Amino acid sequence: MSPLKRTLIEFLIGLPIVIGLAALLDYLYQTFITHSSYQFNFAPCAACVGIWAVIQVISYLTRRNHTAKKEQDKE
């Protein structure tokens, strides 16, 4: 499987997990730490998705370089 395809699959599988965890942590923060009623805030979710995207880009670049190095060693 190509590095780009694998990274895209991992990103799409992980996206709902990341959003769900960010929303859960935001809920816990708002209700238990600040003792206020919960109101959905998309900012923590967006920040987590941005961090997740950066991690996936780094993962893709690492895979691409590893694949290129592996092909060079074959020659």
N, C-alpha and C positions, 0 to 999 in steps of 0.2 A: 504494500500500500504506500502511496506517495506521502511524503511528510506533510504536504498541504492538506490533503484529504483527511489524514489522521488527526491533524490539529483542528480542522473544522468540525469533525465529528465530536472530538473531546469538548470543544467550545460549546457546541449546541447541546450536548448531554449535560454539561456542567452549569449552563446558564440558569435553568430553573432552580437548581440546587443553591447556587450563589444568591439568587434573588430571594429565595425562601429563607435562607439563613440570615441574610441581611434584614429582612422584614421581621423575623423572629427576634433577633437581637435588638432591633429598634423598639419592638413591642415591649420586651423585657425592660429595656432602659426607661421607656416612658412610664410604664405602670409601676415597676418596683423601685426604681431609683428616684425618679422625680415625683412619684405618687400623683400623677395626673391621669386623666382619661386618655385612652389611646386614639390617636388620629394618624392615619397612614401618611407617611412622609416618604416621597420617592428619592430624596437626596441620598440617604445611606445606601439604598439599592443601586442607584446610578454610580456611586463611588465604588462600590464593590464590583460592579460589572466592569468598570473601567480598569480596576486593578486586575481582575480576571483576564481581561483582554490583553493587558500588558504581559502577564504571565504566559499567556498562550502565544503571543508573538515571540517572546524569548524562547519558548519551547520549540516553536516552528524553526527559528533560526538555528537552534542547536541541532535539531534533527536534520535540517538541510545540510549543515556543515558536516555532520557525522556521515550522512549518506554520500556526500561528495568525496570525503576522505576515504570511505570504504571502497568506492569505485576506483579511486586513484590507486589504492593498494592492490587492487585486482590486476591492474595493467602492468 
